Amino acid sequence: MESDDINIKGCLVEIERQLNWGPGEAWTTNDFKALSDKVHAATGTNLSVATLKRLWGTIDYQSKPTATTLNALAQYLGHENWKAYQYASSLPKEDIQKKHASAPAKKKRPIGIIVSLLIILPLGAWLLFYISNKDQEEVKPLPDASLFSFSSKQAVSEGVPNSVIFDYDASPASATDTVFIQQSWDERLRQQVPHDKKVHTSIYYYPGYFQAKLVVNDSIVKQHPVYITSMGWLPLVEQEKVPVYFKVEDVIKGNGALSLPIEKLTSNNIHLQPETPWTSYFYVRPFDRVKSDNLVFETEIRNDFREGAGICQHTEIHLLLAGGALIVPLAIKGCISGLALYDVDGKVEDPTPLGVNFSDWVKVRYEVNDMTGRLFINDELAYDSLNLHFGPVEVVGLKFRFQGTGSINYVKLWGKDKELVFEENF
């Protein structure tokens, strides 16, 4: 129904205004993940990243959102449910309708209007009754999440690829419910499973700390961590399905740097144009005595590729946490527009300090003291008073990503009281 579409689009506009992150069409996956967390904190309902992307049209999907989804959005805006939002909404619907109208309606001829109304009005009343009852069916709550079970074990103790065997019980779901097992926050790694079966296997191609999820329709009923370590440094080139793995001997040089030469990529039939791939270096293992509330991380890196589609030299440093990451994105100064640094309050406004010159080593130092962060780039304070008040969580690994390829000169990590916990000089 057209009025429903207007209400949904009006609701999305209101959320955009409340968040003040700009238009949703320009949001990144991290933005949608942040919104998902906010909705869950406010309503107790888990709306997945993919569900939110479908609502904002960044993923092509023709079906209407479920009543559960609409109720969660309305509750996030402070209303009891979706119907309460529809009733109380005072957004300028005419403006929204003009903005999103796909085509002008055709004018009807006056002949036969009375006859048409005699037919349409009873039919419309029946449709309204049917839709109202259909909505009541859609809002039927899921069974108690405590009735479901979900656990896993790994085929090998460490390293990738790694098959994970999931044991699950989704029998409380009805035959009309759709059940999924999802490897992590990324809904592209979601697989449908029979609700009356008990075991499912899935391959993890990347090391890291993941929250595997048992999902019924669009609701997460159970989740638990899957932690896959890397057996030391793991160099790879990211691919859509299976990455291209390299041996440590292929990259660690005698000149004191971790580097994957372009020749190694091309000799493995990895094409750098027209779309430049990402090279990643993982080091995933527990760092004892290091948590997110008090730490110092320091490194020197360099992006070694600047041709064609890799002209921006996009680079990322990930300090992996048990349930998230501190991410520092970098690029040449002319490409900072697409960069986004986040803290608890959302996207940091000015990306200018993230623009660097990769013709030489770039030094990055991240200091966290009592959940407040400071970021230094080349010994200059780039960002101060970053809000990292999400609770102390363990540091579980490191990841460096380079568009094209890149080098790491050294890595150091200190814990509380400036205790040096990890140092790598290659």
JOWO-V334985 format. One line per field, one symbol per residue. psi: psi as a letter, one per 40 degrees, with the letter a starting at -180 (. if undefined). A space follows every 50 residues. Layout:
psi: ???
//
This chain:
psi: iddddddddddddddddddfeahddeiiddddddddddddddeehhhidd dddddeeehhhdiiiiddddddddddeeidaddddddehfigddddddde hdiiiihiidheddddddddddddddddddddddddddehiiihdeeiih iiiididiiiihhhhhhihfdeiideihhihhdadheefhhhiheeiehh iihheiiahigiihhhbehhdiiiihhhiefahhhihhidchihiiidde dhieefihhhidddddeffhheiehhihhihighihgiehiedhihhiih ihhehgibeedefhiihhhhigeaihhhiiiidefedeihhiadeahhdh edeehiheeiihhhhhhhhfehihhhhfehhdhifhhfgeihiiheiihh hhhbiaihdihihiaiffhhdhhhe.
//
